[in-house]
Amino acid sequence: MDYSSQVGSLIIIGTGLIVILVLVLLFLAVFYQTNLLKIKRKEAELLLKASLESEKKERQRIAADIHDGVSGDLNAVRNFIAILLRTETDTEKKEMFSEIKSGVEAALENTRLVSYKLMPPLLEKAGFLQAFQDYLDRINNNTAIFTLINNGSGYQVPSEQAYELFRILQEFTSNMMKYGNISFCTVTFSDAPEIYWIEIQDDGTPYNFKEQYAISKGAGLKNISSRIKAIEANFEQIPIEKGNKFVISVKK
């Protein structure tokens, strides 16, 4: 009887130890997988940030090359034609030079616009809000579709976040003009001691950002999502009766 009791006790103890061992192994497996996912997620975030930083530097380089190279050459051609116009007496030749000058000036304006879109000069010189206001002034064309409201306390968005935010809002406004059928859009900047946020509201065609992102074949919404992740911002779509409303919040 004592022998049977001892055997039974040993079986119970052995079974308990096996269960504990299995639970420990399961815990270690889950712990390993969780940490592996964290490491992979961190690596993906670092790769994304490196990719966006590389894009920023390349945009800066190309914008500088266009401004200093192509724009400089076009200015030289325009000045040379201006001299020819002053010295030429033949009417037909003057008309031809005048047409060439107009074409060169149009090309010069286009190169300036390309350079600006690649890297707005005010972004680093004056900061995010001034640069974005300048951008809106350029695309409004006296229609006042876009309005920037600054309810902030004077907080200056850090340069590493300012560029990504500018590109995010640039993508939003481009999509609105192409597909949104909007008549107005308000972009509101606000901040608190530990956070700042940007509200984007329009009266255009309503759409669900997450649903469109899942089925979209273009790069626009994906660029927005990638840049939001890169600056570790929170993104929320708020349902409204007419149009669309989005809120981007970032910790200071």
Secondary structure, 3 states (H helix, E strand, C coil): CHHHHHHHHHHHHHHHHHHHHHHHHHHHHHHHHHHHHHHHHHHHHHHHHHHHHHHHHHHHHHHHHHHHHHHHHHHHHHHHHHHHHHHCCCHHHHHHHHHHHHHHHHHHHHHHHHHHHHCCHHHHHCCHHHHHHHHHHHHHCCCCCEEEEECCCCCCCCHHHHHHHHHHHHHHHHHHHHHHCCCCEEEEEEECCCEEEEEEEECCCCCCHHHHHHHCCCCHHHHHHHHHHHCCCEEEECCCCCCEEEEEEEEC
